[in-house]
Amino acid sequence: MHPITQAPFGKQARGRYPRASPGWAARLAAGGILVGSFTLAATGVHANSGEPQIGQPAPEFAVKDSKGTTRHLSEFRGKPVVLEWTNADCPYTRKHYTSGNMQGVQTLAQKNGVIWLSVISSAPGKQGYVNGPAADALTESRGAAPTAVLLDPSGTVGRLYHARTTPHMFVIDKDGTLQYMGGMDSLATADVSDIPKAQPYLKEAMLSVAQGKPVAQGVTRPYGCSVKY
């Protein structure tokens, strides 16, 4: 399975990726690779219209978790928050769970006072869809440590954040400002052996936000299976 990837936004993308020709983009689209459109400006990052913006308030939401409790982003104001789009049947998600990498970063989040919300936006009948009890069973069987698992079968929250892949990661600071969006790390493969070689984008961003420091790379390229809306 080829990963669905999203080209990075922002200044850090300059010079790292070749300009795509129309034919190149069409070939990638035909092969199942997501090619994102974006613009770069000297004053900041400008994503597609309506997308969340780094340095701007993260979109508010209200969605039920696996226990049936309605959760709002604003209830966690005062603490950093990680949003993790997940699909247990996706090999790119499994890469980070079978290796223990995701659980390790979740535990690190707990130690640093960070809220971790796993979000499942798979629609009923689609890959990765689970109900509340099944979501809790997954958490237990994998030894995962999210603060809560949010169930988004309508895809409302996923579309609000323009979540494209599983995993797709977002970091929000204690004031509710979006500080990071992108990949778990820098190597877009499903190979567990690549984890130690990769730059751990999400972990670095999360710790920077938890420590009140600037995030070095606010936007990176997410990779994985497409979110099954």
Secondary structure in CASP SS format (residue, H / E / C, confidence):
PFRMAT SS
TARGET T0000
AUTHOR 0000-0000-0000
METHOD secondary structure of the structure
MODEL  1
M C 1.00
H C 1.00
P C 1.00
I E 1.00
T E 1.00
Q C 1.00
A C 1.00
P C 1.00
F C 1.00
G C 1.00
K H 1.00
Q H 1.00
A H 1.00
R C 1.00
G C 1.00
R C 1.00
Y C 1.00
P C 1.00
R C 1.00
A C 1.00
S C 1.00
P H 1.00
G H 1.00
W H 1.00
A H 1.00
A H 1.00
R H 1.00
L H 1.00
A H 1.00
A H 1.00
G C 1.00
G C 1.00
I C 1.00
L C 1.00
V C 1.00
G C 1.00
S C 1.00
F C 1.00
T E 1.00
L E 1.00
A E 1.00
A C 1.00
T C 1.00
G E 1.00
V E 1.00
H E 1.00
A C 1.00
N C 1.00
S C 1.00
G C 1.00
E C 1.00
P C 1.00
Q C 1.00
I C 1.00
G C 1.00
Q C 1.00
P E 1.00
A C 1.00
P C 1.00
E C 1.00
F C 1.00
A E 1.00
V E 1.00
K E 1.00
D E 1.00
S C 1.00
K C 1.00
G C 1.00
T C 1.00
T E 1.00
R E 1.00
H E 1.00
L H 1.00
S H 1.00
E H 1.00
F H 1.00
R C 1.00
G C 1.00
K C 1.00
P C 1.00
V E 1.00
V E 1.00
L E 1.00
E E 1.00
W E 1.00
T C 1.00
N C 1.00
A C 1.00
D C 1.00
C C 1.00
P H 1.00
Y H 1.00
T H 1.00
R H 1.00
K H 1.00
H H 1.00
Y H 1.00
T H 1.00
S C 1.00
G C 1.00
N H 1.00
M H 1.00
Q H 1.00
G H 1.00
V H 1.00
Q H 1.00
T H 1.00
L H 1.00
A H 1.00
Q H 1.00
K H 1.00
N C 1.00
G C 1.00
V C 1.00
I E 1.00
W E 1.00
L E 1.00
S E 1.00
V E 1.00
I E 1.00
S C 1.00
S C 1.00
A C 1.00
P C 1.00
G C 1.00
K C 1.00
Q C 1.00
G C 1.00
Y C 1.00
V C 1.00
N C 1.00
G H 1.00
P H 1.00
A H 1.00
A H 1.00
D H 1.00
A H 1.00
L H 1.00
T H 1.00
E H 1.00
S H 1.00
R H 1.00
G C 1.00
A C 1.00
A C 1.00
P C 1.00
T C 1.00
A E 1.00
V E 1.00
L E 1.00
L E 1.00
D C 1.00
P C 1.00
S C 1.00
G C 1.00
T H 1.00
V H 1.00
G H 1.00
R H 1.00
L H 1.00
Y C 1.00
H C 1.00
A C 1.00
R C 1.00
T E 1.00
T E 1.00
P C 1.00
H E 1.00
M E 1.00
F E 1.00
V E 1.00
I E 1.00
D C 1.00
K C 1.00
D C 1.00
G C 1.00
T E 1.00
L E 1.00
Q E 1.00
Y E 1.00
M E 1.00
G E 1.00
G C 1.00
M C 1.00
D C 1.00
S C 1.00
L C 1.00
A C 1.00
T C 1.00
A C 1.00
D C 1.00
V H 1.00
S H 1.00
D H 1.00
I H 1.00
P H 1.00
K H 1.00
A C 1.00
Q C 1.00
P C 1.00
Y H 1.00
L H 1.00
K H 1.00
E H 1.00
A H 1.00
M H 1.00
L H 1.00
S H 1.00
V H 1.00
A H 1.00
Q C 1.00
G C 1.00
K C 1.00
P C 1.00
V C 1.00
A C 1.00
Q C 1.00
G C 1.00
V E 1.00
T C 1.00
R C 1.00
P C 1.00
Y E 1.00
G E 1.00
C E 1.00
S E 1.00
V C 1.00
K C 1.00
Y C 1.00
END
